[in-house]
Amino acid sequence: MTFFFAQPPPLAMRFFTPRLFGILTLLWVAIMLVLTLTPAQEMPHTPEWKFLSFDTAAHGGVFAVLAGLAWLWARRLRPRHAALLVLAGCVVFGALIEVLQYAMHVGRHAEWTDLLGDSLGAALGLGLVMAVMSRPKRQGTAALAVGLGLLANTTHAQTAEPDLSRARRTIAELAAEKMHGRGYVQQGEHLAAAYLRGRLRQLGLQPLAPNYTQPFTLDVNTFPGSMELAIIPSIVGGGPVQHLQVGSEFIAAPESGSAFKLHTMLVRVDSAVFTSVEAQQALKGFIRLSYKTIATRPALVLTAKEEKRLKALPAVMQATLDSVVAYIVLVPKLTASIASSQLSKVRIEALDTLPIWKQLGNATTGLSLAKFQLDAQLAHNYPTQNIAAIIKGSAQPDSFLVVSAHYDHLGMMGNKTYFPGANDNASGVALLLELAAHYARPENRPACSMVFLLFGAEEAGLVGSTYFVQHPLVPLASIKFLLNLDLLGTGEEGATVVNGRVQEVAFRRLTALNDAHHYLPRLTARGRAANSDHFPFSEVGVPAFFLYTRGGSLAYHDVNDQPAALSLAGFAGAYGLARDFLDGLGAR
């Protein structure tokens, strides 16, 4: 009869059985495999200096949960050696994941810091659960500890860091061919603006202007049609026509005029022309010979340094050189830009390392010919826009912190070649959107109002930001600080803060945050510079920083500024630094 009066086992002992822990362990293993082996866009490497990073902590967290669950399962099956078996199994499992990531090419990297984080996390989780279970009847408490660890790890992953996968998708979207380089050919910048309006709506940000849009106009020189540069090295010696590739071997200078099926001779400037009268006379004769031969004024080939020295030549010689129909300027790197005016002649920039320039003929060896095709169109009063959104502050709605980034880029060069602009500045836009997502969450609502400005026409000379300063949507005097984000796709060598030497107190605060949390390898201060959209604001007294990362890809204003070239090594660090800096200024 004592059976009927025996105390039943505690609820936790009846529910949290070894079988349940076995099921939970296998389920957690499956979740980990899905999370770590699902194909993704190329993920950034974690620098060695940043071992104590979110990514490493996340690895440690998930393996702590795995070790705790596995021990609660294995201790009944292999009670004497459960801890060692679980720890060894976790280390082997972590190594297997790294090997699979390397072998399967799923856009992730095998890194020793991940494996070390896995091992330390497993040891920590194992120790925690064993400590809790060292006292009798603590199985339910141990399970609760594991569950809370899982929840805390998941919550931290959702809120403490930017979503790098989402950031990469943002960069890829803005740098895609369908955006046409976010310039002024085929409505590229309008397509980008429409995409960004949609993103801001999804985040729940309020428009600061109707439909988030502040319209303005600008004059801009564009190249919408076909573009070609073909060269015959010598019309006497023959040889195949060499067609140079747009974007990778030559580009149109921003202010270039048009040329339609222009066939002409090439005249190579000899550096002796700057010091020798005889060389000047020879060059004049060569130009006259070209005109007599094909009844067309020639094109001049010279280096960028030589072009700068032309003004030092005698006036008569300058007039002779000004009569040519085109310039081909040889440069060490192709760096495109935008102009608001147009020349009457063609101006091409070409790589000085191309072998063709050493093959050009002369009056003795046979003159060289070139064919130019370049459609340049100067657009007057082209309509474009800034994009502006706001999160109203909970305590100081009439006081503003501003985060800005320009979304425009260089557009297209001809009707096929476009400039992706992944680092400049899809990366800055991606970071702005991650910060907007953070402050849009109810638990992160800022105390003062947060304004997010996406400027157009930065590449055309800070046109959009200048227009905003001249036509502000919030009182400029009420802006506590502006943080401008540009070129944030790298970070291996840290970051630079323009105006850091101007706003010294704010820079010391920024440096203290970085020293405390090791967000970036180093911060370097620069002085006043008109190199991004912070400048029009700082010139009228608005405190402002321009933050950009250093290292990694060297692509800039060229066709190689692709999403795949970006490491995003400093992206999470820049996000954390910006968030903490803004919080300290009144965002929280």
Number of C-alpha atoms within 10 A of each C-alpha: 5 6 7 7 7 8 8 10 8 10 9 14 14 10 12 16 15 19 14 13 19 17 14 16 21 14 13 19 17 11 12 17 14 11 11 16 18 13 14 15 16 19 18 19 15 23 15 11 11 18 17 15 20 18 18 20 20 19 24 25 26 23 31 30 27 28 31 31 28 28 27 28 24 21 16 13 12 12 11 11 11 18 22 13 15 24 24 16 16 23 20 15 18 20 20 14 19 20 14 17 20 16 11 12 13 17 15 21 19 17 17 14 20 23 23 18 26 29 26 21 26 29 23 19 27 26 16 17 25 16 12 17 17 11 9 7 13 16 20 19 14 22 21 13 18 22 15 13 18 19 13 13 19 14 11 15 17 12 13 13 20 24 17 18 14 14 22 25 16 24 28 21 18 33 28 19 17 14 24 28 29 32 29 25 22 17 16 22 26 20 16 23 25 14 15 21 19 13 15 22 14 10 16 16 23 17 19 19 15 12 14 25 19 21 16 17 15 15 15 22 22 29 23 19 16 15 23 19 21 16 23 24 27 21 16 13 12 11 11 9 14 13 14 17 15 19 23 15 17 24 27 27 23 25 23 28 24 23 21 14 12 15 19 24 30 30 26 20 18 15 14 11 18 16 10 11 12 11 16 19 13 15 20 16 13 20 24 16 17 23 16 11 13 12 12 17 21 26 27 21 23 21 20 15 12 17 15 9 11 16 11 10 15 12 11 9 17 13 11 13 20 14 14 20 19 25 23 25 21 23 17 12 17 23 17 21 17 20 17 16 17 19 14 12 18 24 24 22 27 28 19 20 13 12 9 13 17 11 13 21 22 16 13 7 14 15 22 24 22 19 19 21 19 25 22 26 17 18 15 13 11 12 13 22 21 24 27 25 24 23 23 21 21 13 15 14 14 13 21 28 23 18 25 25 31 28 30 32 31 30 28 27 28 23 15 14 20 26 28 31 31 35 28 29 25 31 32 28 30 29 29 25 24 23 20 22 20 21 20 20 13 8 8 14 19 25 20 23 23 27 26 27 25 31 27 31 29 23 23 20 17 20 19 29 27 19 19 20 17 13 12 12 13 15 12 19 12 12 21 16 22 24 23 26 29 27 23 29 31 25 28 22 16 20 24 19 22 26 23 24 16 17 17 13 11 19 21 14 14 20 21 13 18 22 14 8 15 19 23 25 17 17 22 15 19 15 12 16 12 13 14 21 31 30 23 21 21 19 13 12 12 19 19 28 30 24 25 22 28 20 15 16 18 14 19 19 20 21 23 18 21 21 26 15 17 24 21 27 26 28 26 23 25 25 20 22 20 23 19 17 21 22 16 13 17 20 23 17
